[in-house]
Amino acid sequence: MSALYVLEDGAILRKEGDQVVVAGVKAGILLKMPLEQVEQIVIVGNATVTAPLVAELLTRGIEIAYFSRAGEFLGRLVPETSKNVPLRWAQFRAASDPEKSLAIARAIVKGKLLNQRTLLMRAAREGVSGLAGAVEDLKLLVARADRAQTLEELRGVEGAGSARYFKEWPNLIRKVGFRFPGRVRRPPTDPVNAMLSFGYTLLANMVFAACHVVGFDPYVGFLHMDRYGRPALVLDLMEELRPVLVDSLVLALINRGQVEPEGFETTLGGGCRMSRSTLRVFLEAWENRRRTLIQHPVLRQEVPYFRVPELQARILAKFLFGELEEYIPFLTR
């Protein structure tokens, strides 16, 4: 199964037998795809989905996610929510238990720092010099995370780790024409940050779907502070996956010459976004990454990357139910 990405403004998606048909305003039929092969539909920009297709997608458990042309997540249409009430009660109890919340958050932060460190170590093996200091600093921050006694202290360690990690990104970018001024959000002001922000948004959408499948409340987390409308658990579970699925992809696209500085546009608010052609390249690479098979380090089974958020959510559920002694983050080699 694959995600179906729709970038054509004004496109109409309709049901035709057991297929989804995408038609352009002037170009006619752009794509036909069997519904049994569709994992989800991602619409970037303006497109219309007919009522019969919406009903069929909901019946089959296929969600539709909507993004603006600038890569901002707008919302999703999902099938009926999970009825796993015992899991949600376990989640709420853990979230209200400072000790248990800290244990989960500590594992998440350690997972993120270790995966950031692995990315830098891999770059060093590929010939990038000057990374030894950052690699050692991240190792020390992992130890600090292990000793953190409060969520506030742990969040400080996570912030210090991200700052140290991204400080090395100018060394990791080997393609002339790309610069990295540091992590800039809302809006991203350069091509590197534009790709990172959009990639993180796609990842958040994937993790949200995993929380939905397993039965979690995506808005009740452990590391991120509760805020109205903020999917805290989604933000928690995606932390360890950012370096693995997004950061490494962005660096590969740049260093392999698959994207060029000219393939980006400046928005009215001074932000930066991918052109349509660059967006197609990014989404194709993202889909290839999602479908790449890996050996899950805990479950010892071969799975595509798009299954990892769901499996991590299930590992968290086992911890909350007392079937595991700790939450085990996903670590890459």
N, C-alpha and C positions, 0 to 999 in steps of 0.2 A: 504494500500500500504506500501511497505517496501523498504529500500535500499538494494541493492545486493552488498556484499563485496567479492572481489576476491583477495585471497592471494597467490594462487598457481602460482609459477614461470613457465612460458611457457604455461600457460593455454590458450585455444582458446575459445572465446565466439562467438556463431553463432546463427542465427535465424532458427527456425524449426517450421513452421506453425505460431501459435500465442504464441510461447514460446521462451525464451532465454535459450540456452543450454551452460553449461560450461563444457569443457572437458579437462582433464589433458593429458600431453604428454604420460605417461605410464599407468595412472590409468583409462583412458577412461572417460566416462561421470560421472561428479561429482555432477551435479545439473541440474534440469529442473525447470523453473519457468515461469508461465504465464506472458506475457508482461503487461497485465492489472494490475498486482499486483506490478510491479516494479516502484518505485518512482524515483530512480536514481541508477547508477552503480558506485561503488567506487573501483578502481583498485590500489592495493598496491604491487609494484614490477613490474614484467614484464608479461604482458598478451597481447594477440592479439584479437582485435575485428574485425570481418569480415565486409566488405563493406555493404552487405545486412542488417546486424543487425544495423550498424550505421545509414543507411537511415531510417530504421523503428523507431529507437529511436528518431531521429530528428523529424520525422513525428508526433510521439506521444508526443513530448515535454519532453523527458526524457534525462537528461544530463549524461555525463560520466566525472568523476573526477579522475585524476591520481596523485598518491603519490609514492615517493620513499620508499624503504624498511626502511629507517631511519625516515620515517614520514614526509619528506619534501614535500610540495605541489608543483606539477610540472605544472599543468594546467588543463583545462577543455574543453570539447566539449559541446557546448550549442546550443539549437534551436535558431531561429531568435530572435533578441533582441526586446524589447518592443518598441511600437510606441507612447508611452506616452510623446510626446514632451512638452505639457504644464507643466507637472510635472518637467521635466528637466530644463525648463526655470525658474520655481519657485525655484528649488534647486540652480541653478547658481546665481540667484538674492540674495537668502538668504546667500549663501557662500561668496558673495562679500559685504554683509552688516555686519559690525563688531558687531553691537548691537544684531542682530538676531542670528548670529553665536554663540555669547557668551551665549545667552539664551538657545540655543539647547545644547551646550557643557556643560553648567552648570547643566542642567537636567540629562545628561548622566553621568557625574561624580558623582552627588549626588546618582543616581541610583546604580552605582557600589559600592560606599562606604556603602550605606545602606544594600545592599545585602551581602557584606563582613561582616558587623556588625551582620547581622542576622545569618550568618553561625557560627560566634563565639558564639553568644548567644545560639544557638541551642546546640553547643558542651558543653557549660557551664551547660545547663540543663541536659545533658547526663552524667555529672559528671566530666568533665575536669576542673581542678582548675586553678586559676591564670590568668583568661582571663578578669577580670573586668576592669583592666587598659586599655587594648586595646579596649574594647567595648566603654569606655568613650572617649578615644582619637578619635576613628572613629566618634563618635557623634559630637565632637568638630570640626572635619575636615569637616563634612557635613555642619555645620554652616559657616565655612570659605569659602567653595565652594559657598554657597549662597551669600556671600558678595564679591566674586572675581570680580574685575573690568576689568581684561584683561585675554586673553587666556593664556598668559605666567604665570600669577599668578594662574590660574585655573589648569594648567598642573602641577605646583609645588604642589598644594594641592593633586591632584590625585597621584602623585609620592610618596608623604609622606604617603598617606593612604595605598598604596600597600606595601610600606616598613614596615609600622607598622603591617599590616595584616599578611604578610608572616613571620614576626619575631615570631609570635605565632605558626607557623606550626609545629615546633618540639614538642610542647605540644599536638597538635591535632593528631599526628601520634603515635598510641599506639601499633603498631606491632613491635616486636623485629626484628632487622636486617635492618630496613629502617632508613635512616637518611635524613635530609634536610638541606643542607648547605646554603640555601637561593636560591632565584630564579636565575637559570643559564640557559642561552639560547645559541644557535648557537655555538657549539652544547650543548645540555643538557648533564651533566656529571654524573648523578645518576638516579636511577629508578624513583624517584618521579618527577623530572624535565622532564624526558623522557615522562612520561604519561601526565603531564601538557602540554608540548609543542605539543604533538600529538593531545591531546584533543582540544586545542585552534585552531589547524590547521583544524580539522574537523568542529569545530564551525564556523570558518571563511568561510569555504566552504558552510555551511548551510546558513549563513547570505548573502553571495554573491548571492546565488540562490534566496533568498528572494528579494534582491534589483533588481535583474533581472526581477522577476515576477511582482513586483509593478511598475517598470519603471524608477527607479533611475539610475543615473550614479554612479557606485560604487567607482569611483576614486575621487569624489569631496565630501569632508567631512567638518566638522565643528570644531571638537576638534583636530584631528591629522593634523599635518602640511602637506601641499601639497609636494609630492615628486614623481618624475617620476616613474611610474609603481607601486605606492603604493595605494592599494584600501582603501582610507582614510575613506569613509563612512562605509565600511564593518568593519573596526577597531573601528569606533565610535559606531556602533549599537551592536557590540558584547561585549563591555565593561561591561554593566550591566548584561550580561548573563554568563560571565565567572564564577563567584562564584556559580551560580545556576546550570548550566549544566555540567561544567567540574570539578571545584574544589571539589565540594561535591561528585562527582562520584569517583575521584581519592582517596579521603580519605576513602570512603566506601570500595573500592576494597582492599585497604591496611588493614584497621582495621578489616574487615570481613575475612581476610585470603584468599581472592580469587586470589591474586597474591603473589608471593614469590620473595625474592631478587635474587634467582638463576635463575629466569625466564627472565633475561636481559642479553644483550651482549654488549661488548665493541667494538666500531668501530675503524678503522685504525686511524682516526683523534683524538682519545681520547674521543669520545662521547659515549653515552649510548643509546641503543634502546631495545625495547621489542623483545623477541624471538617470533617465529611464534605462539607457543602455548599461550604465554601471550597475544600476539596481538589478537588472536581469543577471549580470555576471555574479553579483553578490548572492542573490537568491539561489542560483544554480549551485554555487559553491556551498552555501548553507545546506541545501537539500542533500548534496553529496556527503557532507560531513555528518548530517543527521542519520544517514543510512549506512555509514561506515560501521562495520562489525568490529567489536572489541571484546576482550575477555574481562567480564566484570570481576574486579579483584576480591569481592566478598562472596558472591554467589558462585563463582567459578564456572560460569556459563557464557557462551558466546551470544552477544546481543547487539543490536544496532544502537547507536548513541541515543536515538529518540526514545528508547525504552528506559534509559538510565534515570531520568527524573522520577518516573513511576516506581522503579525498583528502589530508589533511595527513599521515596515516600513510604514504601512498604517496610523498609528497614526501620524507619522512624516509628511506624505503627507497631512493629514488633517490640521495640523498646518501650513504648508507652503501655503496651499490654503486659510487660514484664517477661517477654519471651527472649529478650536480649539484655545483657548487662549494661550496654551503652549504645548510643547512636554512632554508627561507623560511617564517616564521610567517604565519598567517592574520590579515590586518589589515582592519578595517572602516573605513568613511569616516564 
